[in-house]
């Protein structure tokens, strides 16, 4: 079994100039959800959450215990980093059954893998059928969020990255992923990398789960409550 740990950062598919001008209009109240050009408003507000209005700006991955790689859109462009990651995925699936690929991340089934797949389709990285086979169908996927749903009344709500990090004794982030969008459009890329370094604890978290099992229901709920108390006023 080959383990591939993955995390992505995304942003609305806009230029820096378009984003900052749209932000100015939103902040001033000139552009709202009820405006005539409300599609622009929703691209600004939610574009980074879907692959049809958004783009991948950073792919962080590690294979087994190897080096952590970060593919940066601002250095090579989105199409190129998607090509490189797809080549990695393809190469890791060339072995026999004993080398089956297992992809691991947080909310990776609900977000990362399908975002990557749709952006690869957008850029025509490969045929739709091969993309589906190599990105969606063939790899085994361990979604750390879904893994903990039975301990959370079978609900995904509340199982944020910081909740699981706290439950397993890792540090939590001081900012949310959405905050990195402004850093991206302000070209403050070092802050995005620092955020990624704090977030990418999945290899260590999964190792603790494999060696000691999942945390208890009570421990997880304590972490959910801890997170809610910290972010109560947000």
C-alpha positions as CSV (number, residue, x, y, z in Angstrom):
1,X,0.0,0.0,0.0
2,X,1.3,3.4,-1.0
3,X,0.0,6.3,1.1
4,X,-0.4,9.7,-0.6
5,X,-1.3,12.6,1.8
6,X,-2.9,15.5,0.0
7,X,-4.2,19.0,0.8
8,X,-5.1,21.9,-1.6
9,X,-5.7,25.6,-1.3
10,X,-8.0,27.3,-3.7
11,X,-9.2,30.8,-4.7
12,X,-11.7,32.4,-7.0
13,X,-10.7,32.1,-10.7
14,X,-10.0,35.9,-11.0
15,X,-7.0,38.0,-11.7
16,X,-5.5,40.0,-8.8
17,X,-6.9,43.2,-10.3
18,X,-10.4,41.7,-10.7
19,X,-10.5,40.4,-7.2
20,X,-9.3,43.5,-5.5
21,X,-11.7,45.7,-7.4
22,X,-14.5,43.3,-6.6
23,X,-13.5,43.4,-3.0
24,X,-13.6,47.2,-3.0
25,X,-17.1,47.1,-4.4
26,X,-18.3,44.5,-1.9
27,X,-16.8,46.3,1.0
28,X,-18.4,49.6,-0.1
29,X,-21.8,48.0,-0.5
30,X,-21.8,48.7,-4.3
31,X,-21.9,45.0,-5.0
32,X,-24.2,42.7,-3.1
33,X,-26.0,39.4,-3.5
34,X,-29.0,41.3,-4.8
35,X,-27.1,43.3,-7.4
36,X,-27.7,43.0,-11.1
37,X,-24.2,41.5,-11.5
38,X,-24.7,39.2,-8.5
39,X,-22.9,36.3,-10.3
40,X,-19.7,38.4,-9.7
41,X,-20.6,38.7,-6.1
42,X,-20.9,35.0,-5.6
43,X,-17.7,34.3,-7.5
44,X,-16.0,36.6,-5.1
45,X,-17.6,35.1,-2.0
46,X,-17.8,31.4,-2.9
47,X,-15.6,30.9,-5.9
48,X,-12.8,29.2,-4.0
49,X,-15.3,26.5,-2.8
50,X,-16.2,25.1,-6.2
51,X,-14.1,24.1,-9.2
52,X,-16.3,25.9,-11.8
53,X,-15.7,29.4,-10.4
54,X,-12.4,28.6,-8.6
55,X,-8.9,27.4,-9.2
56,X,-6.2,25.5,-7.3
57,X,-3.4,27.7,-6.0
58,X,-1.4,25.2,-3.9
59,X,-1.1,21.4,-3.9
60,X,0.7,20.0,-0.8
61,X,1.4,16.3,-0.8
62,X,3.7,13.6,0.7
63,X,4.1,10.0,-0.3
64,X,4.6,7.7,2.7
65,X,7.5,9.1,4.8
66,X,9.1,11.0,1.9
67,X,9.6,14.8,1.4
68,X,6.7,17.2,1.5
69,X,6.1,18.8,-2.0
70,X,4.3,22.0,-2.6
71,X,3.2,22.9,-6.1
72,X,2.6,26.6,-6.4
73,X,0.2,28.1,-9.0
74,X,1.9,31.5,-8.7
75,X,5.2,30.0,-9.8
76,X,4.1,27.7,-12.6
77,X,0.4,28.3,-13.4
78,X,-2.5,26.1,-12.5
79,X,-2.4,23.9,-15.5
80,X,1.3,23.0,-14.9
81,X,0.9,22.1,-11.2
82,X,-2.2,20.0,-12.1
83,X,-0.1,18.2,-14.7
84,X,2.7,17.5,-12.3
85,X,0.3,16.2,-9.6
86,X,-1.5,14.0,-12.1
87,X,1.8,12.5,-13.3
88,X,2.5,11.7,-9.6
89,X,-0.9,10.1,-9.2
90,X,-0.4,8.1,-12.4
91,X,3.1,6.9,-11.5
92,X,2.0,5.7,-8.1
93,X,-0.6,3.5,-9.7
94,X,1.7,1.6,-12.0
95,X,2.6,-1.1,-9.5
96,X,0.7,-4.4,-8.7
97,X,-2.1,-5.0,-6.2
98,X,0.3,-4.8,-3.3
99,X,1.2,-1.3,-4.3
100,X,-2.3,0.0,-4.4
101,X,-2.6,3.7,-3.9
102,X,-4.3,5.1,-0.8
103,X,-5.0,8.9,-0.8
104,X,-5.5,10.5,2.7
105,X,-6.7,13.9,3.7
106,X,-9.3,15.9,5.6
107,X,-12.7,16.3,3.7
108,X,-10.8,14.9,0.7
109,X,-13.9,13.1,-0.6
110,X,-16.1,16.2,-0.2
111,X,-13.6,18.7,-1.6
112,X,-10.0,18.1,-2.6
113,X,-10.3,15.1,-5.0
114,X,-13.3,16.4,-6.9
115,X,-11.9,19.9,-7.1
116,X,-8.7,18.6,-8.6
117,X,-10.5,16.3,-11.0
118,X,-12.8,19.1,-12.3
119,X,-9.9,21.5,-12.7
120,X,-8.0,18.8,-14.6
121,X,-11.0,18.3,-16.8
122,X,-11.1,22.1,-17.4
123,X,-7.5,22.1,-18.5
124,X,-7.9,18.9,-20.5
125,X,-4.9,17.3,-18.6
126,X,-6.1,13.9,-20.0
127,X,-9.2,12.3,-21.4
128,X,-12.3,12.3,-19.1
129,X,-12.3,8.6,-18.8
130,X,-8.6,8.3,-17.8
131,X,-8.9,11.2,-15.4
132,X,-11.9,9.5,-13.7
133,X,-10.1,6.2,-13.4
134,X,-6.9,7.6,-12.0
135,X,-8.3,10.4,-9.8
136,X,-11.6,9.0,-8.6
137,X,-12.2,5.3,-9.4
138,X,-8.9,3.5,-8.7
139,X,-7.3,5.0,-5.6
140,X,-8.6,4.0,-2.1
141,X,-9.4,7.2,-0.2
142,X,-9.3,7.7,3.6
143,X,-11.2,10.9,4.5
144,X,-10.3,11.8,8.1
145,X,-13.5,13.8,8.4
146,X,-15.8,10.9,7.4
147,X,-13.7,8.5,9.5
148,X,-14.9,10.4,12.6
149,X,-18.5,10.9,11.7
150,X,-19.7,7.8,13.8
151,X,-18.2,9.6,16.8
152,X,-20.2,12.7,15.9
153,X,-23.8,11.3,15.6
154,X,-23.0,10.5,12.0
155,X,-22.8,14.2,11.1
156,X,-20.0,16.0,9.3
157,X,-20.9,19.3,10.9
158,X,-18.3,20.3,13.5
159,X,-15.6,18.0,12.3
160,X,-13.3,20.8,11.1
161,X,-9.6,20.4,10.7
162,X,-8.8,22.2,13.9
163,X,-11.3,20.0,15.8
164,X,-9.4,16.8,14.8
165,X,-6.0,18.4,15.3
166,X,-7.0,19.4,18.8
167,X,-8.4,15.9,19.5
168,X,-5.1,14.3,18.5
169,X,-2.9,16.7,20.3
170,X,-1.7,18.9,17.4
171,X,-1.6,22.7,17.3
172,X,-4.5,24.4,15.7
173,X,-4.4,27.2,13.1
174,X,-4.7,30.8,14.0
175,X,-6.5,31.6,10.7
176,X,-9.0,30.0,8.4
177,X,-8.3,28.8,4.9
178,X,-10.6,31.5,3.4
179,X,-8.2,34.1,4.8
180,X,-5.5,32.8,2.5
181,X,-7.4,34.0,-0.6
182,X,-6.7,37.7,0.2
183,X,-3.0,36.8,0.8
184,X,-3.0,35.2,-2.6
185,X,-4.4,38.2,-4.4
186,X,-2.2,40.5,-2.5
187,X,0.7,38.3,-3.6
188,X,1.7,37.6,0.0
189,X,2.6,34.0,-0.8
190,X,4.8,33.3,2.2
191,X,1.7,33.6,4.5
192,X,0.0,30.9,2.4
193,X,3.0,28.6,2.8
194,X,3.1,29.2,6.5
195,X,-0.6,28.4,6.7
196,X,0.0,25.2,4.8
197,X,2.8,24.2,7.1
198,X,0.5,24.5,10.1
199,X,-2.3,22.7,8.5
200,X,-0.5,19.7,6.9
201,X,-0.5,17.4,9.9
202,X,-2.3,14.5,8.2
203,X,0.6,12.1,8.0
204,X,1.3,12.4,11.7
205,X,-2.4,12.3,12.6
206,X,-3.0,9.2,10.5
207,X,0.0,7.5,12.1
208,X,-1.4,8.1,15.5
209,X,-4.8,6.7,14.4
210,X,-3.1,3.6,12.9
211,X,-1.0,3.0,16.1
212,X,-3.6,3.9,18.8
213,X,-7.0,3.9,17.1
214,X,-9.5,6.7,16.9
215,X,-10.0,9.0,19.9
216,X,-13.1,8.3,22.0
217,X,-16.5,9.9,21.4
218,X,-16.1,12.0,24.5
219,X,-12.6,13.3,23.5
220,X,-13.9,14.3,20.1
221,X,-16.9,16.1,21.5
222,X,-14.7,18.0,23.9
223,X,-12.7,19.2,20.9
224,X,-15.8,20.2,19.1
225,X,-16.9,22.2,22.1
226,X,-13.5,23.7,22.5
227,X,-13.6,24.9,18.9
228,X,-17.1,26.3,19.2
229,X,-16.1,28.2,22.4
230,X,-13.1,29.8,20.7
231,X,-15.0,30.8,17.6
232,X,-18.3,31.7,19.3
233,X,-18.2,35.4,18.4
234,X,-17.2,34.9,14.7
